[in-house]
Amino acid sequence: MSPRDRFQPGPVTLTTAGLLVVIFLLEVILSADDLTGVLAPSLQALVAMGGISKDFVLDQHQWWRLVAGPLLHADLVHIALNGFVLLFAGFLVESLVGKARWIAIYGVGAILGGVFSALFNPPSTVSVGASGAGMALLAAVFVLAFALDVPAERSALQLNAARFLVPSLLPMATSRSGGHVDVAAHFGGAIGGALVALLLLPELKAQVLAAPTPDSALVQEPRRPLTPVIAPIAFALVAFTAAGIAFTARDVPGLLVLQGRAKPASWMPWLKQACALHSEASCFVAGKALARGEGVDEDIDTAQRLLTPLCDKDDTDACFELGRLEYVRKNYAPAAAAWSKACDQGELAACRNQALALSDSGAEDEEPTIRARFEKACPSIPAACGDLASRIYEERPDDAFRAAVQGCKGKDAFSCWLEARFLSDGTGTEKDLAKARSLHEQACTLGDVRGCNSLAIFLQRGWGGDVDVARAATLLDQACATGDPTSCANFALSLWQGKGIAQDQERAKTLFAESCAAGSSGGCDGLADAVPEAERPSAKPTFEKACAAGAASGCRYLGALLENDEKDFAAADRRYAEACGLGDPTGCAWHADMLKDGKGVEKDVAAADAFYRRACEGGVERACGK
């Protein structure tokens, strides 16, 4: 019988090839939005459906992946090559030893290939494909051919098998565009197939010797002494494979939702059932939906119960979502712990979130960790650069400026605003008002109201360019509409003065009051300044509130009331000093007056002279001659 005569379609080979095609189509469907290359499913889909790696198989003991992985393929080229080998070698093996023995060879090769892949590949490598099983069939053809008594037929079969087998076992000779060739799986599969074939070889030789003619030497189902052993093995392998398919199928609900092909609300019962069967993809999807209330009623406790075990297994996505859940509940320490795990797994957004959670927790001893996490996330997460710069500019101005530049290059509005501030006052760099103005414009365009507010100040004062009070008023009006208290205070000042906009002092008073109540010291300043001189004696509560909010004018006016009406000179001087400390030059001049005259404070002419100089530098002309 010639090799061509033996190359006859076998039912087990055809059924297996059909199963691989169906599963590959399912991979493609589940990765429809993330396909790359030639119908290449997403890595997420391959991992969820049973991809093999050292971490999953050996560390997490997910043994089902040893049979699920060989059922998957990385792209169309991958399944085409493995399908060709399967049909070529599978038909030959099935004609030589029959169905049950074929299953034993294929199954042992697939599993041993998976074991070798998990043992010898890097932990980060995810392996899929039936190549280990294909190598087992090729090795079996080579070994079983020794039983044939026709030298020409034996040599032809072995030569054809070697043509595929040998190059597949040489790392330098195996390459496939678009993916890693798993030589370890090839070796494992070939060894497994050869071992099973060696066990079957004596039986096959006996059949050949007993045959009356070469053409009748092998029949489909001859008497086989190893049947009592092989049949249970084949049955066990079929059952194991069925279990692997079942484990793969349980992830389908979760994958459908992850790929946007199903809604969590409509699939929630299936997701919960799959999660009960330990489908990590389904547990994650269900937990995330319940945590965020995505189409279902929010259930934080159940979400936490579903996500915590996944995070304990270092599932990056689950840790990230668990951190968000805890942060929303203001449980900052657990949120930081979850995000720390995700950060350690390489999720840089989680590094920034961990730093924010630690900062919000108020733990002062965590400052080194906070800065380290921001630094790790910058510049990949541009916002982290701005966060870092805002924390280190006093101790490390040069590093702060560089971080702000990196963040702004990444289009982070806050970083652009910080870079502009540093250029305005020369922090970590030389002053450059023109560039600062441009960066405030960029920050404003990116949606940062601080950038719009600062740009308006530059436009009003002509810093770094021409004066444009009308545009400044427009910008402040728009920024105030977002609810920013500082912008509202500055817009109110424009309304009060009629600068770039029609004067409207009543609306200005309302905005001063609202922005002061919202915590703007500028609003409180304006509120204090807006009190008519005749009404100031009865406006003490307003001034006290303004001063408490850090408004220099409020402190100055309060001091004047205490000095002139209540004759409490010591308290008055403290308020003047406070106003001076808040940057009010008039407050500095009035504090200097008290020091010079020893009014409410011990007389100190030298100190008075120093405060007069500060007042003079701030524009108080009468202080310049003191």
Sequence and secondary structure as in RCSB ss.txt:
>XXXX:A:sequence
MSPRDRFQPGPVTLTTAGLLVVIFLLEVILSADDLTGVLAPSLQALVAMGGISKDFVLDQHQWWRLVAGPLLHAD
LVHIALNGFVLLFAGFLVESLVGKARWIAIYGVGAILGGVFSALFNPPSTVSVGASGAGMALLAAVFVLAFALDV
PAERSALQLNAARFLVPSLLPMATSRSGGHVDVAAHFGGAIGGALVALLLLPELKAQVLAAPTPDSALVQEPRRP
LTPVIAPIAFALVAFTAAGIAFTARDVPGLLVLQGRAKPASWMPWLKQACALHSEASCFVAGKALARGEGVDEDI
DTAQRLLTPLCDKDDTDACFELGRLEYVRKNYAPAAAAWSKACDQGELAACRNQALALSDSGAEDEEPTIRARFE
KACPSIPAACGDLASRIYEERPDDAFRAAVQGCKGKDAFSCWLEARFLSDGTGTEKDLAKARSLHEQACTLGDVR
GCNSLAIFLQRGWGGDVDVARAATLLDQACATGDPTSCANFALSLWQGKGIAQDQERAKTLFAESCAAGSSGGCD
GLADAVPEAERPSAKPTFEKACAAGAASGCRYLGALLENDEKDFAAADRRYAEACGLGDPTGCAWHADMLKDGKG
VEKDVAAADAFYRRACEGGVERACGK
>XXXX:A:secstr
  HHHH    HHHHHHHHHHHHHHHHHHHHTTTS BTTTB  HHHHHHHT B HIIIIIS  TTHHHHGGG  SS
HHHHHHHHHHHHHHHHHHHHHH HHHHHHHHHHHHHHHHHHHHHHS TT  B  SHHHHHHHHHHHHHHGGG S 
HHHHHHHHHHHHHHHHHHT GGG  BTTB   HHHHHHHHHHHHHHHHHHHHHHHHHHHH SSGGGS  SS   T
THHHHHHHHHHHHHHHHHHHHHHHTTHHHHHHHTTSS HHHHHHHHHHHHHTT HHHHHHHHHHHHHTSSS   H
HHHHHHHHHHHHTT HHHHHHHHHHHHHTT HHHHHHHHHHHHHTT HHHHHHHHHHHHHHT GGGHHHHHHHHH
HHTTTSHHHHHHHHHHHTTT HHHHHHHHHHHHHTT HHHHHHHHHHHHHTSSS   HHHHHHHHHHHHHTT HH
HHHHHHHHHHHTTTS   HHHHHHHHHHHHHTT HHHHHHHHHHHHHTSSS   HHHHHHHHHHHHHTT HHHHH
HHHHTS GGGGGG HHHHHHHHHTT HHHHHHHHHHHHHTS  HHHHHHHHHHHHHTT HHHHHHHHHHHHHTSS
S   HHHHHHHHHHHHHTT GGGGG 
